[in-house]
């Protein structure tokens, strides 16, 4: 063994190996570009502490933020055909579904849970934009209807947190049929004397906006959420005019009477509890 090898081996015991910095310690805000410590972001409900930009979050975090601790349980997803039209573009549809399930650990784009909000019973459905853009297909339509049926059985309101790019093209007309199905389900909820509350999150667009996202008895939105049907570029090309600043954002819709309120994520839980108490407090007490 050469003297150089001996020195190198000796140094290995006294010189610490430089470790790579984990790449998940910091988060770059999509609103202001500021780097924020991930723990600080999580403590702030995934809202940027510098500019109040509301990050997109999935169903489990949403349930954790809104329901009373330990009070909720997931409503099982109904079984529907994964690929009713045997659709294929650059990839098979079943492969896209499998990839989305592996990435999100969810069955489809709408997850429903029952629980309590400050002691008030509620059923909540949450769309996850991370699952194929939150797109509406057979599974989402079935989950919505099951959520309404669960709310009727529990004698409580149904609350939906929307986040979607619209109907799922791989299911064609079957995805579009979920729009009237959801409308009928909302009518069933009203026939039972129960409220339907919508919380619009970023982004809510397309066929979801054209159906159950805009049919709430109370329409709430998170700050800065993109809410619309067609994209801004399509609208500008159609009407040949420049759209105003902030068009299709939550604050613009509030100003023009399209929604009832814009609420910061930290205030949503208390707001929903107050609404439930006001709209059906006596009914739940009975």
N, C-alpha and C positions, 0 to 999 in steps of 0.2 A: 504493500500500500504506500503510495507516495505521500510526502509531507503535505501537499495541497489537499489531497483527499481527507487526510486526518484533520486538518484545520477546518475544512468544510463540515465534516461530521460533528466536530466539537461545537462549531457555531450554531448548528441546528438546534442544540439544546438550550442555548442562551439567547438567541435572536428570535423573537416571536414572528411567526408567519403573518404577513399582512392579509387581513380578511377583506373580502369585497363587501362594500356597503349594500345592504339589502335594497332592492329597487321598489319596495312597497312602503317605505317610511314617509314618502312625500307625495303630495297630490297637487297637480297643476290645475288651477281653476279654469274652467272653460269660459267663465264670464270675464274675469279680469286678468287671468294669466299668472296670478300670484301663487307661489309655492307654499302649501300649507302642510304642516305636520299631520299625518293621517289620523293620529289619535285625537288631535284637536278637532279635526273635521268630523270624526265619529261622535265626539262629545257634543258637537253642535248640530246633530241630526242630519249630517251630510249637507249642510248649508255653509257656503263660504263665509268665514267670519270677517272677511274684508269687504266683499261687495254684495253679500246676501244671495248669490247665485244658488238656486236650488238644484242640486245634482239629482239625476234619476236614480231611484232606488227600487229594489224588488219587493215582492209580496211579504217575505218574512220580516224584513226590516220595517215595512209599513205596519204590519200587525203588531210588532213590538212597540212601535211609537204610539199607536192609537189605542189598542186594547189595554185593559187593566192587566197588570203583571200576572202571568200564569192563568189567565181566565179563558184563553181562546183555544179552540181545536179546529183543525182543518176539516172541511167538508170534502169527502172523497170525490174525485173526478168521475163522471160517467164514462163508460166505455163507448167510444165511437170509432168508425173505420178510420185508420190512419191515412189511407190514400184511396178515397172513394172513386177518383177519376183516373187512377194509374198515371198520374201526371209526371212528365219529365221535361226539364229544360236542359241546362248545362249539367244538371245533377238530377238524380231521382228524388222525388218529393220525400219518400220514406227516409232517404239518407239525410236530407235537410232536417227532418223532424228528429232523427236520432242525434244529429249534431247539436241541435238546440237543447234537447233534453240533457245531453252530456254536459253542455256548457253551463246550464242554469240549475240542473238537478230538479227541474219541474216537469210535470206532465204535459202542460201546454201553457198558453199565454195568459190564462185567467185562473187565478187561485182564489178560492172562497174559504172563509172561516167564520165561525160563530163564537161570540164571547160577550164581554161587557165593557162599556166605556163609562168610567166613573159610576159604576153600579148599574147602568142602563143596558139592557140586552140589545144586541145589534148583530146583524150579519153583514160582513164586509167582503166585497169582491175586489181584487187588485189585479190589474193588467200589468204584465211585465214587458216593457219594450225590448228587453234583451232577448226575449224569445220570439224570433222571427218578426221583429218590429211590432210586437204586441198584436199581430194581425188576427182578424176575426174569421174563424172557420167553424166547422161543426163542433169541435171541442169547446171553443169559447162560447158559442151560442148555448150549448147544453149546460155549461157551467153557470152561465147567467140565469137560465131558467131554474136550475137546481138551487141557486142562491135565493131567488125569489120564493120558491116553494119552501125552503128552509126558514126564511123570514116569516112567512105566513104561519108555518107550524109553530115557530117560537113566539109568535105574536109580537114582532118587533120590526123596526125599519130595515130596509135594505140600502146599504151604502156602497157605491161603486167608485173606485179610483181608476179613471181611464188613462190609458197611455197606448196609443196605437197609430199605425200608419194607414189603417183602413181594413178593408176586406182582404182575405187571403186568396190571391190569384190562383194558386194551385188547386183550389176547390171550386172555382168557377161560380156557377149559379147557386150552388149549395151554400157557399159563404154568404152570398147576398140574401138568401132566405133567412139568415139569422137576424136580419134587421126587423122584419115583421114579427118574427118569433119573440124577440126581445120586447117589442111594443105590446104584444098581447100579454106577455108576462107582467109588464108594468101595470097594465089594466087590471090584471088579477090582484096585484098588490093593492091597488086603489080600491077595488071592490071589497077587500078585507079591511079597509079603513086604515091602512098603514102607509107611512110616507116613504118616498123614494128620493134619496139624496145623492147628488153627483158631485164628486171632487175631480175637477179637470187638472191633469198634470201634464208635464211636457214630454212628448208632444201628443196632442189628441187631434187626429185628422181623418179625412176620408169617410168611409161608410160608417165608422163608429160615431163620428160627429153627426152624421146624417140620421142617426137612429138614437140609441139609448143614452148617448153622452149629453144630449141636449133636451132630454125629456124629464129632468128632475123637478121635483116640487121645490127644491132649493138647489141652486147652481153655485158651487164654490170653485175657486181656482187657486192654484199656487202662484206666487209672484213670478212673472216673466214667462209663464207657460205658453207655448205655441198652440193655438186652438184655431182650427179652420177646416174647410172641406178641401178645396183645391189649393195647390201651391201658389205662392205669390207671383212667381214668374209666369205661370199659366194665366192667372187673372190679369196681369199687366199686358200680356200679349193679346188677350181677348178684348179688353176694354180700351187698349192703347193709351193708357194713362199711368203715370207714376203713382204708386200707392203711398199713403202717408207713413211717416215714421211710427214704428210700434204697431203697425197694422197686424192683426191676428194674434197679438199678445194679450195676456189676461187683462192688463190694465186698460187696454183699448176697448175690449169687449165690455168691461165694467162701465166705462165712461159712456158707451153707446147702448146700455141697457140689455145686453145679451146675457149677462150673468148677474148674480145677486151680490157676491162679495169676493174679494181676493184676500186670502189668509196665509200668513207666514206658517211654515211647517210647525213651529213651536206652539202655535195657537190653535192648530186644527183639532186636537183632542178635546180641548175645553169647548171649542165652538160646536163640535158635533154633539157633545154631551148636553149642551144647553139646548140645541135644536131638538134632540130626542125628548128631553124633558118637557119642552114647550109643545111639541107636536103630538106626543103620545104618552106623556108621563102618567096621566090618570088611567089610560088604557092598560099600561104595563102594570100599574099598581093593582088594578082589578084582577 
